[in-house]
Amino acid sequence: LFATVEPILPSLQEEGVVVWVLGGGPYPPSVVALQELLEVASEELDPQDVWQPQDMNDTCLYIFTSGTTGLPKAARVSHLKSIMCLSFYELVGASSRDVVYLALPLYHMAGSL
């Protein structure tokens, strides 16, 4: 989708927006090419104390609202909330053999988690 963003790249950069892309380039030097970073990244995990949350109420991820009640904005999701969402699959007896069809947009928390 970079071709869609490329015409407005200068104005995005003036606003302080950093554009990240995944896939083959070439891309302008101001764009963060994730594929190149992934190719040189180590496959070794960091020690557990680096990635284990100190508090389950700490932020796990941000989702972005659709903007139906105003402008789109980031919404904080805690580690606890994300684990609670995962328990839904256990509640309904889902397994890795099941196929889940998703009608919600992935920016919707129920859709992404």
PyMOL commands that set and color helices and strands:
alter all, ss='L'
color gray80, all
select helices_A, chain A and resi 2-14+34-40+48-51+79-91+109-112
alter helices_A, ss='H'
color red, helices_A
select strands_A, chain A and resi 20-21+32-33+59-64+74-78
alter strands_A, ss='S'
color yellow, strands_A
deselect
rebuild
show_as cartoon
